[in-house]
Amino acid sequence: MIIIPEPNKITCAMKTLIKLTLLIAILFTPTNLWCQFKVDFKKKVINQTNSRANQATDKTISKSLDAVQNGVTDAVTGSDEEDSSATQKKDNGAAASDDSENNDSKKAAGAAAGTDGAQQQTQLQSYSKYDFIPGEKIIFYEDFSQDAIGDFPAVWNTNGSAEVVSTNLFPGNWMKYDCREAIWTDALLTLPENYTIEFDIIPVKGSEGSMSGYSFRLMQCINPKTYDHGSVPGKAAFCLSLEYFGRPGYRTYINSKEGEGMGLSGYKEDKAFYQKENQKYHMALWYQKGRLRLYQDQNKMFDLPKAFAVPGVKMDRLRFENGAAMVTNIRIAVGNPDMRSKLLTEGKLISYGIYFDVNKDAVKPESYSTLKSIASILTENPDLRVKIVGYTDSDGADAANLDLSKRRGGSVKNELVKTFGIDASRLESDGLGETQPIAPNDSPANKALNRRVEFIKL
C-alpha cells in the first residue's frame, strides 16, 4: 500500500535544516555587516524557511497522490496478511447487489473514493439510454466470497493459473489471472433461449510490464471435463477480446457444416469504448434466441441480430483467457421479467435489477432501466401506491443488515421521486434485513437471490 507522508513531519525537518544553515551563516558573517543588517537578514531567513518548507510539503504530497492514482495494481494483495481476515465472518449482506459483503471488502470500500448524492444522480441519468434489463431469476453467481485470498477459486478449472485477491481500491474479492491459458466454469451451465450475463472486469498489467488485454468466451464446449484447444475451440462461441492497447473486438463461430461461413467479427473503433489499465468496467450480455447484445457500462457496444441462427447452438461454459485481468460479480439470470403483470395483477414484484456497492445504500447507475420500467408502470397507473422493501442475505450482524436494507429501500424511493418524478406520497419504503430468505444462504447464487428489492402493491 502506498503511504502519503505526514505534512507536519516534512515541515519540521526542513525548518531544522534551514535553521542550522542560518546558524552557520551567522557565525561566519563579518561583525560590521551583521550589525547593519541583522534584523532584515533574520526576517528574510525565517520567511524563506516557511516558504521552502511549504513548497517541499506540497511537492511530496503531490507525488504521493500521483502514485496512489496510478498504483491500483500495486494495491492488489494476495499475501498471508489477508488470509486471516478472509476467514472472518462476513459483514452486512446486500439487497439486490452484485457484491456480498465481508470484512475485507468493507475495509476496501472505506478506502475507495466515495460518491456524493449529486454525483450519483448525474451517473444515474447518464444511463438514460441504457436498455439492458437483467433476467428475473439468478441461476449462477460468483463473487469469490467463499474462496480464501491466494487460492484458486473452487468452482473453476484452468490449464494455466489464477488466484483470488483483494484490493484497497475496489471492494470484494476478485479472480486475478495473468496467463496465455484459460480459466473456465468447471460444471456445465444449463442455459435456455433467453438469458443475461454480467460481470465486472479490470484490465491489469501483465507479466511483460504493460496492459495485456484479455478475452472472454461464451461457448458450447466439446469436452465437458477438460480444456477445448484451438483458435476456435468448442462447437460454437462468442468471444470478446480486448487488445493490449484497449480496443475491444468480437468474433462468433459455429464449428459445424450448417454454420459454415456464418461467423462474424468486428472491432469497436470509437475510442470512447477503449478500456484502460486499472479501470473497472461493467459488462452485460443479453442473449435472446440467437440475438446477442453486449454493453460496456451504460453504452451498447455490439448488437448482433443473428449471431447464432443455427438451431442446436446452446452455450454451456464461460471462459476467461489470454491476457491479464481481474474479474468478479459474474451473474447469469434467466427469464424476461413481466414487471407490469407482477405488480398490477399479482401485487408483488421481486427485482434483482437494482444494484448497490458493498455496504452502500446509493443506487448504482446500471439500475436505470429497471427503475425506468417501474416508474412507467406508476406513471400509467396514477392511483397505484407501492411499498418498497429491501432485503439482505444472512452474512453479518442482524441489526446491521436491517439498517442497511431500510436505507436501500429509502434510496430506491428517492430515485423514483427525484429522477423519474413520481409523487412521494404514493411510495413507502422499509427494509426487513435477512428475516425473510427465499433460498438457503448456503452458496453465492442463493445469497444473491436473497439480496433483493420488492415492490408491494398497497
C-alpha positions in Angstrom: 0.0 0.0 0.0 1.3 3.5 -0.8 1.7 5.7 2.2 1.4 9.5 2.0 4.0 11.2 4.4 2.6 13.4 7.1 3.0 17.2 6.1 4.0 18.2 9.7 7.0 15.9 9.7 8.2 17.2 6.4 7.9 20.9 7.6 9.7 20.2 10.9 12.6 18.5 9.1 13.0 21.4 6.6 12.9 24.0 9.3 15.6 22.3 11.3 17.9 22.0 8.3 17.5 25.6 7.3 18.0 26.9 10.9 21.3 25.0 11.0 22.2 26.9 7.8 21.2 30.1 9.5 23.5 29.5 12.5 26.5 28.7 10.2 25.9 31.9 8.2 25.7 34.0 11.4 29.0 32.6 12.7 30.9 33.4 9.6 29.3 36.8 8.8 31.5 39.9 9.5 30.5 41.8 12.6 30.0 45.2 10.9 27.7 43.7 8.3 25.8 41.8 10.9 25.2 44.9 12.9 23.9 46.7 9.9 21.6 44.0 8.5 20.8 41.6 11.3 17.1 42.5 11.6 16.4 42.2 7.8 18.6 39.1 7.5 16.8 37.2 10.2 13.4 38.1 8.8 14.4 37.0 5.3 15.7 33.7 6.5 12.5 33.0 8.5 10.3 33.8 5.5 12.4 31.6 3.2 12.3 28.8 5.8 8.5 28.8 5.8 8.2 29.2 2.0 10.6 26.4 1.2 9.1 24.0 3.8 5.6 24.6 2.4 6.8 24.0 -1.2 8.5 20.8 -0.2 5.4 19.6 1.6 3.2 20.3 -1.4 5.6 18.6 -3.8 5.9 15.5 -1.7 2.1 15.2 -1.2 1.5 15.7 -4.9 3.9 13.0 -5.9 2.3 10.6 -3.4 -1.2 11.3 -4.6 0.0 10.6 -8.2 1.5 7.3 -7.1 -1.8 6.4 -5.4 -3.8 7.2 -8.6 -1.5 5.0 -10.7 -1.0 2.3 -8.2 -4.1 0.1 -8.4 -2.1 -2.9 -9.5 0.4 -2.5 -6.6 -2.5 -2.3 -4.2 -3.8 -5.8 -5.2 -2.9 -8.2 -2.4 -2.7 -11.9 -2.2 -0.5 -12.1 0.9 -0.7 -14.2 4.0 -1.7 -11.0 5.8 -5.0 -11.0 4.0 -5.6 -14.7 4.7 -6.7 -14.4 8.3 -9.3 -11.7 7.5 -10.7 -13.7 4.6 -11.8 -16.4 7.0 -13.6 -14.0 9.3 -17.4 -13.7 9.4 -18.8 -11.5 6.6 -20.3 -8.1 7.2 -23.6 -6.7 6.1 -25.4 -8.5 3.3 -26.5 -6.6 0.2 -30.0 -6.2 -1.1 -30.2 -6.9 -4.8 -26.5 -6.2 -5.0 -23.8 -7.7 -7.2 -21.5 -7.9 -4.2 -21.7 -9.9 -1.0 -20.1 -8.0 1.9 -17.3 -9.3 4.1 -14.8 -7.7 6.4 -12.1 -7.4 3.7 -14.4 -5.7 1.3 -15.7 -3.4 4.0 -12.2 -2.1 4.5 -11.8 -1.8 0.8 -15.0 0.2 0.4 -13.7 2.6 3.1 -10.6 3.2 1.1 -12.4 3.6 -2.2 -13.4 7.1 -3.3 -17.0 7.9 -2.2 -19.7 9.2 -4.4 -21.9 12.0 -3.1 -25.6 12.4 -3.9 -25.2 14.9 -6.7 -22.6 12.8 -8.5 -24.7 9.7 -8.0 -27.7 11.5 -9.6 -25.5 12.5 -12.6 -24.2 9.0 -13.0 -27.8 7.5 -12.9 -29.0 10.0 -15.6 -26.0 9.1 -17.8 -27.6 5.7 -18.2 -30.8 7.2 -19.7 -30.3 5.3 -23.0 -29.3 2.0 -21.2 -32.0 -0.5 -22.2 -30.4 -3.7 -20.7 -32.8 -5.5 -18.2 -31.3 -8.5 -16.4 -33.2 -11.8 -16.2 -35.6 -12.2 -13.3 -34.1 -15.4 -11.8 -30.4 -15.8 -10.9 -29.0 -19.3 -11.8 -25.3 -18.6 -11.4 -23.4 -16.1 -9.3 -19.8 -15.8 -8.4 -18.1 -13.2 -6.3 -15.4 -15.4 -4.9 -16.5 -14.6 -1.3 -16.3 -18.2 -0.3 -12.7 -18.6 -1.5 -9.6 -17.7 0.6 -7.3 -15.0 -0.6 -4.4 -16.5 -2.6 -6.4 -19.7 -3.5 -7.6 -20.8 -6.9 -11.4 -20.4 -7.0 -13.2 -23.6 -6.1 -15.8 -23.9 -8.9 -13.5 -23.1 -11.7 -10.8 -25.0 -13.7 -7.7 -24.0 -15.6 -4.8 -25.1 -17.7 -2.9 -22.0 -16.5 -3.2 -20.2 -13.2 -5.3 -17.7 -11.3 -5.8 -16.6 -7.7 -8.4 -14.8 -5.6 -7.2 -11.4 -4.5 -8.5 -8.2 -2.8 -7.5 -4.6 -3.4 -7.8 -1.5 -1.3 -9.3 0.5 -4.2 -12.2 -1.8 -5.3 -14.4 -3.7 -2.8 -14.8 -7.5 -2.6 -12.8 -10.5 -3.8 -11.6 -10.8 -7.4 -10.2 -13.6 -9.5 -6.9 -12.3 -11.0 -5.2 -14.1 -13.8 -2.1 -13.3 -16.0 -1.5 -16.1 -18.5 -2.0 -17.2 -22.1 -4.1 -20.2 -21.0 -7.7 -20.2 -19.8 -9.9 -20.3 -16.7 -13.4 -21.8 -17.2 -16.5 -22.7 -15.2 -15.9 -26.4 -14.2 -19.5 -27.6 -14.2 -21.5 -27.2 -17.4 -24.2 -24.5 -17.4 -27.7 -25.1 -18.5 -28.9 -22.1 -20.4 -32.3 -21.5 -22.0 -33.1 -19.5 -25.1 -33.1 -16.2 -23.3 -30.6 -15.1 -20.5 -28.3 -12.3 -19.4 -24.7 -12.5 -18.2 -23.0 -9.7 -16.3 -19.6 -9.2 -14.7 -17.1 -6.6 -13.5 -13.7 -6.6 -15.0 -10.4 -4.7 -14.6 -7.7 -4.9 -17.3 -4.3 -5.0 -15.4 -0.6 -5.1 -16.1 0.7 -8.4 -17.4 4.0 -10.1 -16.7 5.5 -8.2 -19.7 5.1 -4.9 -17.7 2.2 -3.3 -19.5 -1.6 -4.0 -20.1 -2.0 -7.3 -21.8 -5.7 -7.2 -22.8 -7.9 -10.2 -22.2 -10.6 -12.5 -23.8 -14.0 -13.6 -22.5 -15.6 -16.5 -24.3 -19.2 -17.8 -24.0 -19.1 -21.2 -25.6 -20.6 -24.6 -26.3 -17.9 -27.0 -25.3 -16.8 -30.3 -26.9 -15.0 -31.7 -23.8 -17.2 -31.2 -20.7 -14.4 -32.2 -18.3 -11.4 -30.6 -19.8 -10.0 -27.8 -22.0 -11.0 -27.3 -25.6 -8.0 -26.5 -27.7 -7.6 -24.4 -30.8 -8.1 -20.9 -32.0 -11.9 -21.6 -32.4 -12.4 -24.0 -29.5 -15.7 -25.9 -28.8 -18.7 -26.3 -31.0 -19.6 -22.7 -31.1 -18.8 -19.5 -29.2 -18.9 -15.7 -28.9 -15.6 -14.2 -28.0 -15.0 -10.7 -26.7 -11.3 -9.8 -27.0 -9.5 -6.7 -25.7 -6.3 -5.8 -27.4 -3.2 -4.7 -25.4 -3.9 -1.0 -26.3 -7.6 -1.2 -25.2 -9.6 -1.7 -28.4 -12.5 -4.2 -28.0 -13.5 -6.6 -30.7 -15.6 -9.7 -31.1 -15.8 -13.0 -33.0 -18.6 -15.6 -33.4 -18.3 -19.0 -35.0 -20.2 -22.3 -35.3 -18.0 -25.3 -36.0 -20.5 -27.4 -38.0 -21.5 -27.9 -41.6 -24.6 -25.9 -41.0 -22.7 -23.0 -39.5 -20.0 -22.8 -42.2 -19.5 -19.2 -43.4 -21.8 -17.8 -40.7 -19.1 -16.5 -38.4 -19.0 -12.8 -37.6 -16.2 -10.5 -36.4 -15.6 -6.8 -35.8 -14.0 -4.1 -33.7 -15.2 -1.0 -31.8 -13.2 1.8 -33.3 -14.8 4.5 -31.2 -12.1 5.3 -28.7 -14.7 6.1 -26.1 -15.0 2.3 -25.8 -11.3 1.6 -25.4 -10.6 0.2 -22.0 -7.8 1.4 -19.8 -5.5 -0.3 -17.4 -6.7 -0.5 -13.7 -10.2 0.9 -14.5 -13.3 -1.1 -13.7 -15.9 -1.9 -16.4 -19.3 -3.4 -16.0 -20.0 -5.8 -18.9 -23.5 -7.0 -19.7 -24.5 -9.6 -22.4 -28.1 -10.1 -23.4 -28.9 -13.3 -25.4 -32.3 -13.8 -27.0 -32.9 -16.7 -29.3 -29.6 -16.3 -31.2 -29.5 -12.5 -31.0 -26.7 -11.1 -28.9 -26.2 -7.6 -27.5 -23.2 -6.5 -25.5 -23.0 -3.5 -23.2 -20.0 -1.7 -21.6 -21.1 0.3 -18.6 -24.1 2.4 -19.9 -23.3 2.0 -23.6 -24.3 -0.7 -26.1 -21.1 -1.9 -27.7 -22.3 -4.6 -30.2 -25.7 -5.8 -31.4 -25.7 -8.9 -33.5 -29.3 -9.8 -34.6 -28.3 -13.2 -35.9 -25.2 -14.1 -34.0 -26.2 -17.8 -33.8 -29.0 -18.5 -36.3 -28.4 -22.3 -36.4 -30.7 -24.4 -34.3 -29.0 -26.5 -31.7 -26.4 -24.0 -30.5 -26.6 -24.0 -26.7 -23.8 -22.3 -24.8 -22.7 -24.1 -21.6 -19.5 -22.6 -20.4 -17.8 -19.3 -19.6 -14.1 -18.8 -20.2 -11.6 -16.0 -19.4 -8.3 -16.3 -21.1 -5.3 -14.9 -23.0 -4.2 -11.8 -21.0 -4.3 -10.3 -17.6 -7.4 -9.1 -15.8 -9.3 -9.1 -12.5 -13.0 -10.3 -12.6 -15.8 -10.6 -10.1 -19.6 -10.4 -9.7 -20.3 -12.9 -12.5 -24.1 -13.2 -12.7 -26.3 -15.3 -15.1 -30.0 -14.7 -14.9 -32.9 -16.2 -17.0 -36.4 -15.1 -17.9 -37.8 -11.9 -19.1 -39.4 -10.1 -16.1 -43.0 -9.1 -16.7 -43.0 -6.3 -14.2 -46.4 -4.9 -15.2 -48.2 -8.2 -14.6 -46.2 -9.0 -11.4 -47.0 -5.6 -9.8 -50.6 -4.9 -11.1 -52.0 -8.5 -11.1 -50.0 -10.4 -8.6 -49.4 -7.4 -6.3 -45.7 -8.1 -5.8 -42.6 -7.6 -7.9 -39.3 -9.0 -6.8 -36.4 -7.2 -8.5 -32.8 -8.2 -9.0 -32.1 -5.4 -11.4 -31.4 -2.7 -8.7 -27.7 -2.6 -7.8 -25.7 -1.3 -4.8 -22.0 -1.3 -4.0 -20.7 -3.2 -0.9 -22.1 -1.8 2.3 -23.6 1.2 0.5 -27.1 2.4 0.0 -26.6 4.5 -3.1 -28.4 3.1 -6.2 -25.8 2.2 -8.9 -26.3 3.7 -12.4 -26.9 0.4 -14.1 -30.2 0.2 -12.2 -31.6 2.8 -14.5 -33.5 0.7 -17.0 -35.2 -1.3 -14.2 -36.2 1.8 -12.3 -37.5 3.4 -15.6 -39.7 0.4 -16.2 -41.2 0.6 -12.7 -41.6 4.3 -13.0 -43.5 3.8 -16.3 -46.0 1.5 -14.6 -46.5 4.0 -11.8 -47.0 6.9 -14.3 -49.5 4.9 -16.4 -51.5 3.9 -13.2 -51.8 7.2 -11.2 -53.9 5.5 -8.4 -51.2 2.8 -7.8 -49.4 3.1 -4.5 -46.3 0.9 -3.7 -44.3 -0.1 -0.7 -40.6 -0.7 -1.5 -38.8 -3.2 0.8 -35.1 -4.1 0.9 -33.7 -7.5 1.9 -30.2 -8.9 2.6 -28.6 -12.3 2.9 -27.6 -13.7 6.4 -24.0 -12.5 6.4 -23.2 -10.1 9.2 -25.0 -8.8 12.2 -28.8 -8.8 12.2 -29.1 -5.2 13.2 -26.6 -4.0 10.6 -28.4 -6.0 7.9 -31.8 -4.5 9.0 -30.4 -0.9 8.9 -28.8 -1.4 5.5 -32.0 -2.9 4.0 -34.0 0.0 5.3 -31.6 2.6 3.9 -31.6 0.9 0.5 -35.4 0.8 0.3 -35.3 4.5 1.0 -32.8 5.1 -1.7 -34.9 3.4 -4.3 -37.9 5.5 -3.3 -35.8 8.7 -3.5 -34.6 7.8 -7.0 -38.1 7.2 -8.3 -39.1 10.6 -6.9 -36.0 12.7 -7.9 -35.1 11.0 -11.2 -38.5 10.0 -12.6 -40.9 12.5 -11.0 -43.1 10.0 -9.0 -45.1 11.6 -6.3 -43.5 10.7 -2.9 -46.9 10.3 -1.3 -47.5 7.2 -3.5 -44.4 5.5 -2.2 -43.5 3.9 1.2 -40.1 2.3 2.0 -38.9 -0.3 4.5 -36.3 -3.0 5.0 -36.5 -6.4 6.6 -32.9 -7.4 6.5 -32.3 -11.1 6.5 -35.5 -12.1 8.1 -37.4 -13.5 5.1 -35.0 -15.5 2.9 -36.4 -17.1 -0.3 -33.4 -19.5 -0.6 -30.9 -21.1 1.8 -27.9 -18.9 2.5 -25.5 -21.7 1.6 -24.0 -20.5 -1.7 -23.1 -17.3 -3.6 -26.0 -17.9 -6.0 -28.6 -18.4 -3.2 -27.3 -15.4 -1.3 -27.7 -13.3 -4.4 -31.4 -14.5 -4.6 -31.9 -13.2 -1.0 -30.4 -9.8 -1.7 -33.4 -8.2 -3.4 -35.8 -5.3 -3.6 -39.5 -6.0 -3.5 -42.3 -3.7 -4.7 -45.6 -4.4 -3.0 -48.9 -3.0 -4.2 -50.8 -1.1 -1.4 
